[in-house]
Amino acid sequence: SQQGEEDPQALSIQEGENATMNCSYKTSINNLQWYRQNSGRGLVHLILIRSNEREKHSGRLRVTLDTSKKSSSLLITASRAADTASYFCATETLNRDDKIIFGKGTRLHILP
Amino acid sequence: DAGVIQSPRHEVTEMGQEVTLRCKPISGHNSLFWYRQTMMRGLELLIYFNNNVPIDDSGMPEDRFSAKMPNASFSTLKIQPSEPRDSAVYFCASALRDQPQHFGDGTRLSIL
């Protein structure tokens, strides 16, 4: 089944630096979403980018989408300790059947 | 505004016992999703409902798993009989059509 695949699997950076995570997928999509999961908690939606959009911003988050390469990136600028979490991309297919498929995530650790 | 509520938060039981996980979606949401999360397989969609009707149960691993949604404000996921390999975190999520999903904090299930 179609699945987003995040890269890297794990990332450690110093507080204040920027963090970039990438997601690749296999087939055409309607939209791509990024979620965050803190330890022991459920996933929280961060941002949604539609297939006809190339870039989207929300606060310190910047998401890009390249449908020709079937890839997306999530950039977190000026990272904070509270950004330590796992980040997942999820894709909705052109079927628009309300189903989204999650990747296995990137574990981000912000060092003080 | 209450989010998605799952119960219990933790469940430890012996192999062979029946396990029932419960979910109360956000009021007004018309889609409900059950996921299972493990280190090995990541986040897997088990089943989802639209307007209380099961739409896709292709992710349900075996006949031992069943899910119901008797009304718009309640859903259950049942495992009978349970096995050690069912140990995982089970998430429920709800959404409005074409909107991002809202997750509960999950049920951590351990089958001994």
Chai-1 contact restraints between the chains, C-beta under 6 A:
chainA,res_idxA,chainB,res_idxB,connection_type,confidence,min_distance_angstrom,max_distance_angstrom,comment,restraint_id
A,R41,B,D105,contact,1.0,0.0,6.0,A-B,restraint_1
A,G42,B,F91,contact,1.0,0.0,6.0,A-B,restraint_2
A,G42,B,F103,contact,1.0,0.0,6.0,A-B,restraint_3
A,G42,B,G104,contact,1.0,0.0,6.0,A-B,restraint_4
A,G42,B,D105,contact,1.0,0.0,6.0,A-B,restraint_5
A,G42,B,G106,contact,1.0,0.0,6.0,A-B,restraint_6
A,L43,B,F103,contact,1.0,0.0,6.0,A-B,restraint_7
A,H45,B,P100,contact,1.0,0.0,6.0,A-B,restraint_8
A,L48,B,P100,contact,1.0,0.0,6.0,A-B,restraint_9
A,D98,B,S31,contact,1.0,0.0,6.0,A-B,restraint_10
A,F102,B,L43,contact,1.0,0.0,6.0,A-B,restraint_11
A,K104,B,G42,contact,1.0,0.0,6.0,A-B,restraint_12
